Amino acid sequence: MLNTYMEPTQRNSHTRQAGALLQTEQGLDYAGDFNRLRAAFVEALDVKESSRETYSRSLKRFFDWMQENQILKPKRTDILNYKNDLREAGVSALTLSNYIGSVRRFFSWLGASGMYQDISKGITSKRGRMKFLKSPLTLDQVSRVLAGIQGDGIRELRNRAILLLMVTAGLRDVEVTRADCGDIDIQRDKSVLWVHGKGRESKDECVGLSQVAFDAVQAYLTARGKTKKREPLFTSLAQQNRGARLTTRSISGIVKAAFRAAGLDNRKLTAHSLRHTFAMFAMKKTGNNIFIVQRLMRHGSPSTTERYIGMIDEMAVIEAGWNDQVGQMLTAKDTEANKRGTHERL
């Protein structure tokens, strides 16, 4: 079949099921087998559902390309040709990087499982300059958003607590979703929240809670009534799903609705904008201290945090109106030159 099959010593159920495809007789549709392996690969990923869907779509495009080009047993050169075809099709550097990244991860998974040679080793794709796709909020905008969530109803108390946690502690939507009532703790006389961070196996990190965020969470829990430590910190109020843990999609919807209520209806303003806002404020407060902000953001590498400095610099240029000032200078010079030319002609 696809390549010499080697039985790994240990394999999860998804990989065993996928490996069985490779032990059948010759003559099967190779591209079809890769599509079935794609399903097993995506199911085995430890990522959000939205990320699974992205991987699945990206790989489907590659396998469709394989079928169109009648490729049965892909080689390294096939991935390079696919990469060139994407570039010629005019896809952006970021999109190309995501497509090739999905293919690399898929073949790396096959190689680690002993099911197919990892033909993607050494293949790279430059992303170009990394830019944030989500915008941060200004302090005035944050105030407007919070001012729009007033009232003592449990829905308002819950939503206000969610937004305050995200903007004052830099929480991701998935971290808000994973939070339980018992995760609120005291460390060195400070209120903290233990979080199950991105790419982590457990709740092994904690974030400090501002007094305003802590008070908001306590007000919400008081209104909610008696809770157990293992219960979700934030639950649904929908009739058909009442008491269930909020999903990341629900969190995004709550934040987006609050933005729109404050007159901030911009596709670049999402729930993740609150984390960017926290990073921006932290950068300014610490004087662009990369290492402190890296710890606050729980970034694995300071290079990720450095991107926020570039955003601060860009925003400073825009807010200062330097582009307008340069434009006015050029306009003034052009006007002066025109006057001088008219005088000479006279």
MARTI-932398 format. One record per residue (C-alpha): chain; x, y, z. Coordinates in Angstrom, 3 decimals. Layout:
! residues N
{A; {X; Y; Z}} ...
! end
This chain:
! residues 346
{A; {0.000; 0.000; 0.000}} {A; {1.245; 3.489; 0.817}} {A; {4.668; 2.446; 2.048}} {A; {6.204; -0.339; 4.082}} {A; {4.036; -0.677; 7.161}} {A; {5.783; -0.847; 10.531}} {A; {3.808; -1.715; 13.629}} {A; {4.556; 0.912; 16.337}} {A; {5.050; -0.353; 19.857}} {A; {2.439; 2.007; 21.246}} {A; {-0.440; 3.679; 19.466}} {A; {-3.761; 5.207; 20.403}} {A; {-7.004; 3.862; 19.009}} {A; {-7.129; 6.446; 16.216}} {A; {-3.703; 5.439; 14.948}} {A; {-4.454; 1.706; 15.202}} {A; {-7.580; 2.214; 13.135}} {A; {-5.649; 4.266; 10.574}} {A; {-2.832; 1.728; 10.471}} {A; {-5.287; -1.004; 9.580}} {A; {-5.910; 0.792; 6.293}} {A; {-2.304; 0.191; 5.316}} {A; {-2.404; -3.580; 5.806}} {A; {-4.986; -4.259; 3.094}} {A; {-4.333; -5.643; -0.376}} {A; {-2.878; -3.542; -3.157}} {A; {-5.156; -1.872; -5.663}} {A; {-7.050; 0.431; -3.313}} {A; {-7.491; 4.118; -4.044}} {A; {-4.384; 5.680; -2.492}} {A; {-5.898; 9.156; -2.348}} {A; {-8.973; 7.683; -0.666}} {A; {-6.784; 6.024; 1.949}} {A; {-5.038; 9.324; 2.662}} {A; {-8.428; 10.955; 3.140}} {A; {-9.347; 8.323; 5.714}} {A; {-5.999; 8.842; 7.408}} {A; {-6.768; 12.557; 7.404}} {A; {-9.916; 11.873; 9.457}} {A; {-7.942; 9.807; 11.976}} {A; {-5.206; 12.463; 12.169}} {A; {-7.663; 15.311; 12.761}} {A; {-9.529; 13.328; 15.414}} {A; {-6.266; 12.640; 17.257}} {A; {-5.272; 16.325; 17.428}} {A; {-5.324; 17.951; 20.848}} {A; {-6.692; 21.274; 19.632}} {A; {-9.945; 23.224; 19.597}} {A; {-12.727; 22.035; 17.314}} {A; {-12.307; 25.091; 15.107}} {A; {-8.618; 24.194; 14.656}} {A; {-9.560; 20.619; 13.745}} {A; {-11.812; 21.960; 11.019}} {A; {-9.015; 24.195; 9.721}} {A; {-6.581; 21.265; 9.540}} {A; {-9.194; 19.127; 7.821}} {A; {-9.955; 21.758; 5.164}} {A; {-6.267; 22.434; 4.543}} {A; {-5.459; 18.756; 4.079}} {A; {-8.493; 18.193; 1.865}} {A; {-7.125; 20.800; -0.513}} {A; {-3.829; 18.927; -0.702}} {A; {-5.508; 15.571; -1.315}} {A; {-7.762; 17.100; -3.979}} {A; {-4.597; 18.430; -5.607}} {A; {-3.100; 14.911; -5.434}} {A; {-6.118; 13.463; -7.225}} {A; {-6.104; 16.157; -9.882}} {A; {-2.457; 15.392; -10.594}} {A; {-2.964; 11.602; -10.346}} {A; {-0.468; 11.259; -7.509}} {A; {-0.802; 7.914; -5.754}} {A; {2.281; 7.782; -3.536}} {A; {3.338; 11.355; -2.679}} {A; {7.012; 12.262; -2.467}} {A; {8.829; 15.280; -1.092}} {A; {8.925; 16.858; -4.555}} {A; {5.127; 16.644; -4.709}} {A; {4.796; 18.836; -1.627}} {A; {7.226; 21.323; -3.171}} {A; {5.202; 21.342; -6.410}} {A; {1.997; 21.831; -4.400}} {A; {3.641; 24.751; -2.615}} {A; {4.605; 26.332; -5.949}} {A; {1.076; 25.854; -7.319}} {A; {-0.358; 27.616; -4.253}} {A; {2.052; 30.491; -4.757}} {A; {1.127; 30.782; -8.439}} {A; {-2.550; 30.713; -7.493}} {A; {-1.943; 33.938; -5.574}} {A; {-2.633; 32.772; -2.018}} {A; {-1.194; 35.006; 0.697}} {A; {2.054; 34.129; 2.475}} {A; {0.129; 33.446; 5.668}} {A; {-2.396; 31.160; 3.943}} {A; {0.381; 29.305; 2.123}} {A; {2.219; 28.818; 5.403}} {A; {-0.926; 27.415; 7.024}} {A; {-1.585; 25.003; 4.133}} {A; {1.971; 23.697; 4.068}} {A; {2.091; 23.614; 7.870}} {A; {-0.932; 21.296; 7.913}} {A; {0.681; 18.989; 5.364}} {A; {3.924; 18.923; 7.363}} {A; {2.156; 18.077; 10.590}} {A; {0.142; 15.329; 8.891}} {A; {3.200; 13.573; 7.444}} {A; {5.106; 14.073; 10.678}} {A; {2.268; 12.234; 12.434}} {A; {2.408; 9.433; 9.864}} {A; {6.178; 9.195; 10.216}} {A; {6.056; 9.085; 14.022}} {A; {3.424; 6.337; 13.807}} {A; {5.504; 4.300; 11.382}} {A; {2.768; 4.339; 8.771}} {A; {4.441; 6.399; 6.053}} {A; {7.740; 8.143; 5.566}} {A; {7.793; 11.766; 6.717}} {A; {8.346; 13.334; 3.307}} {A; {7.870; 16.874; 4.628}} {A; {11.139; 17.184; 6.557}} {A; {13.038; 20.339; 5.700}} {A; {10.176; 21.957; 3.800}} {A; {9.510; 25.471; 5.006}} {A; {7.300; 28.370; 4.025}} {A; {8.070; 31.939; 4.943}} {A; {5.177; 33.749; 6.549}} {A; {6.570; 37.208; 5.940}} {A; {6.168; 39.751; 8.673}} {A; {3.741; 38.476; 11.300}} {A; {0.951; 40.925; 11.959}} {A; {-1.942; 40.674; 14.346}} {A; {-5.302; 40.122; 12.720}} {A; {-7.165; 41.364; 15.796}} {A; {-7.076; 44.919; 17.089}} {A; {-6.727; 45.989; 20.722}} {A; {-9.126; 48.408; 22.388}} {A; {-8.315; 51.791; 23.832}} {A; {-8.982; 52.498; 27.497}} {A; {-11.961; 54.640; 26.506}} {A; {-13.408; 51.797; 24.422}} {A; {-13.011; 49.326; 27.293}} {A; {-14.873; 51.738; 29.569}} {A; {-17.690; 52.073; 27.036}} {A; {-18.024; 48.307; 26.705}} {A; {-18.171; 47.756; 30.468}} {A; {-20.585; 50.659; 30.922}} {A; {-22.962; 48.864; 28.569}} {A; {-23.139; 45.816; 30.857}} {A; {-24.907; 47.213; 33.895}} {A; {-27.529; 45.606; 36.089}} {A; {-27.861; 42.956; 38.790}} {A; {-29.280; 40.214; 36.585}} {A; {-27.253; 37.010; 36.515}} {A; {-26.631; 37.351; 32.789}} {A; {-25.213; 40.861; 33.158}} {A; {-23.115; 39.834; 36.181}} {A; {-21.731; 36.817; 34.314}} {A; {-20.907; 38.733; 31.147}} {A; {-19.258; 41.572; 33.046}} {A; {-17.112; 39.093; 35.005}} {A; {-16.026; 37.370; 31.778}} {A; {-14.966; 40.606; 30.102}} {A; {-13.118; 41.880; 33.162}} {A; {-11.205; 38.605; 33.514}} {A; {-10.169; 38.695; 29.875}} {A; {-9.105; 42.340; 29.749}} {A; {-7.404; 42.551; 33.161}} {A; {-5.785; 39.097; 33.232}} {A; {-5.254; 38.454; 29.530}} {A; {-7.231; 35.211; 29.492}} {A; {-7.892; 33.390; 26.234}} {A; {-11.473; 32.336; 25.499}} {A; {-10.529; 28.661; 25.938}} {A; {-9.068; 29.441; 29.375}} {A; {-12.305; 31.114; 30.423}} {A; {-14.216; 28.074; 29.182}} {A; {-12.025; 25.635; 31.114}} {A; {-12.195; 27.548; 34.406}} {A; {-13.949; 25.899; 37.351}} {A; {-15.358; 27.480; 40.503}} {A; {-12.596; 25.917; 42.594}} {A; {-9.836; 27.454; 40.481}} {A; {-10.035; 30.739; 42.360}} {A; {-7.330; 30.658; 45.009}} {A; {-5.142; 32.782; 47.276}} {A; {-1.376; 32.885; 46.664}} {A; {0.837; 35.157; 48.792}} {A; {-2.217; 37.065; 49.986}} {A; {-3.280; 37.725; 46.384}} {A; {-6.352; 36.438; 44.554}} {A; {-5.427; 34.235; 41.599}} {A; {-7.110; 31.978; 39.083}} {A; {-5.531; 28.678; 38.073}} {A; {-5.773; 28.294; 34.307}} {A; {-5.574; 25.424; 31.868}} {A; {-3.512; 27.242; 29.275}} {A; {-3.074; 26.737; 25.562}} {A; {-1.097; 23.571; 24.815}} {A; {-1.052; 22.575; 28.495}} {A; {-2.112; 19.253; 29.954}} {A; {-3.394; 20.636; 33.257}} {A; {-4.037; 23.778; 35.267}} {A; {-0.412; 24.397; 36.157}} {A; {-0.329; 28.193; 35.813}} {A; {-2.099; 30.935; 37.693}} {A; {-2.901; 34.538; 36.849}} {A; {-3.356; 37.361; 39.295}} {A; {-6.855; 38.793; 39.610}} {A; {-7.413; 42.511; 39.836}} {A; {-9.726; 43.578; 42.633}} {A; {-12.366; 44.725; 40.160}} {A; {-12.284; 41.377; 38.343}} {A; {-12.344; 39.395; 41.599}} {A; {-15.316; 41.409; 42.875}} {A; {-17.157; 40.901; 39.590}} {A; {-16.653; 37.124; 39.713}} {A; {-17.770; 36.967; 43.352}} {A; {-20.892; 39.014; 42.583}} {A; {-21.771; 36.606; 39.790}} {A; {-21.186; 33.501; 41.954}} {A; {-23.259; 34.971; 44.774}} {A; {-26.152; 35.553; 42.399}} {A; {-25.746; 32.064; 40.990}} {A; {-26.106; 30.418; 44.390}} {A; {-24.364; 27.413; 45.900}} {A; {-21.703; 25.890; 43.653}} {A; {-19.214; 23.033; 43.828}} {A; {-15.487; 23.343; 43.164}} {A; {-15.621; 21.112; 40.071}} {A; {-18.506; 23.013; 38.488}} {A; {-17.771; 25.307; 35.524}} {A; {-17.063; 28.877; 36.572}} {A; {-19.207; 30.218; 33.739}} {A; {-22.322; 28.371; 32.653}} {A; {-25.008; 28.712; 30.020}} {A; {-28.320; 30.390; 30.810}} {A; {-30.068; 29.054; 27.709}} {A; {-33.171; 27.023; 28.473}} {A; {-32.044; 23.947; 26.533}} {A; {-28.495; 24.025; 27.900}} {A; {-28.825; 25.677; 31.288}} {A; {-25.971; 24.973; 33.678}} {A; {-23.632; 23.560; 31.020}} {A; {-20.117; 24.886; 30.574}} {A; {-19.938; 27.820; 28.163}} {A; {-18.164; 27.016; 24.888}} {A; {-15.525; 29.190; 23.232}} {A; {-18.130; 30.093; 20.632}} {A; {-20.453; 31.294; 23.403}} {A; {-17.668; 33.376; 24.941}} {A; {-16.927; 34.941; 21.565}} {A; {-20.613; 35.712; 21.054}} {A; {-20.937; 37.360; 24.470}} {A; {-17.905; 39.586; 23.876}} {A; {-18.909; 40.472; 20.332}} {A; {-22.420; 41.434; 21.472}} {A; {-20.939; 43.698; 24.178}} {A; {-18.719; 45.374; 21.575}} {A; {-21.640; 46.006; 19.250}} {A; {-23.745; 47.408; 22.084}} {A; {-20.941; 49.920; 22.660}} {A; {-20.918; 50.877; 18.983}} {A; {-17.766; 48.859; 18.202}} {A; {-18.871; 46.735; 15.270}} {A; {-15.549; 45.926; 13.608}} {A; {-14.527; 42.526; 12.262}} {A; {-11.044; 43.001; 13.764}} {A; {-12.508; 43.392; 17.240}} {A; {-13.140; 39.953; 18.736}} {A; {-12.852; 38.216; 22.086}} {A; {-9.104; 37.845; 21.490}} {A; {-8.869; 41.630; 21.212}} {A; {-9.269; 41.754; 24.997}} {A; {-6.087; 39.703; 25.413}} {A; {-4.293; 42.015; 22.986}} {A; {-5.590; 44.980; 24.983}} {A; {-4.188; 43.517; 28.197}} {A; {-0.820; 43.006; 26.478}} {A; {-0.788; 46.592; 25.205}} {A; {-1.536; 48.033; 28.629}} {A; {1.057; 45.724; 30.223}} {A; {3.696; 46.822; 27.708}} {A; {3.063; 50.483; 28.430}} {A; {2.929; 49.947; 32.191}} {A; {6.226; 48.027; 32.292}} {A; {8.042; 50.253; 29.795}} {A; {8.111; 47.492; 27.173}} {A; {9.712; 44.973; 29.537}} {A; {9.534; 41.885; 27.342}} {A; {10.251; 39.350; 30.062}} {A; {7.661; 40.612; 32.547}} {A; {4.970; 40.784; 29.875}} {A; {5.968; 37.337; 28.592}} {A; {5.272; 35.934; 32.050}} {A; {1.999; 37.830; 32.314}} {A; {0.884; 36.597; 28.890}} {A; {2.244; 33.081; 29.520}} {A; {4.003; 33.051; 26.155}} {A; {6.392; 30.199; 25.484}} {A; {8.871; 32.486; 23.733}} {A; {9.755; 36.183; 24.116}} {A; {9.661; 36.495; 20.307}} {A; {5.876; 36.159; 20.509}} {A; {5.728; 38.981; 23.027}} {A; {8.016; 41.194; 20.926}} {A; {5.306; 41.490; 18.303}} {A; {3.328; 43.680; 20.695}} {A; {6.134; 46.260; 20.731}} {A; {5.790; 46.625; 16.978}} {A; {2.058; 47.129; 17.373}} {A; {2.602; 49.810; 20.026}} {A; {5.077; 51.626; 17.758}} {A; {2.677; 51.496; 14.804}} {A; {-0.224; 52.786; 16.890}} {A; {1.940; 55.587; 18.297}} {A; {2.688; 56.759; 14.764}} {A; {-0.993; 56.676; 13.821}} {A; {-2.200; 58.368; 17.020}} {A; {0.441; 61.099; 16.752}} {A; {-0.824; 61.936; 13.293}} {A; {2.707; 61.983; 11.863}} {A; {1.430; 60.822; 8.485}} {A; {-0.836; 63.873; 8.339}} {A; {2.015; 66.144; 9.418}} {A; {4.277; 64.807; 6.667}} {A; {1.441; 65.197; 4.184}} {A; {0.926; 68.813; 5.227}} {A; {4.650; 69.510; 4.819}} {A; {4.672; 68.050; 1.318}} {A; {1.524; 69.960; 0.405}} {A; {3.101; 73.192; 1.645}} {A; {6.264; 72.569; -0.386}} {A; {4.225; 71.740; -3.472}} {A; {2.190; 74.943; -3.068}} {A; {5.360; 77.005; -2.646}} {A; {6.894; 75.433; -5.763}} {A; {3.750; 76.151; -7.764}} {A; {3.807; 79.800; -6.647}} {A; {7.482; 80.110; -7.574}} {A; {6.841; 78.571; -10.989}} {A; {3.944; 80.942; -11.688}} {A; {6.048; 83.942; -10.646}} {A; {8.864; 82.873; -12.984}} {A; {6.478; 82.485; -15.893}} {A; {5.097; 85.952; -15.280}} 
! end
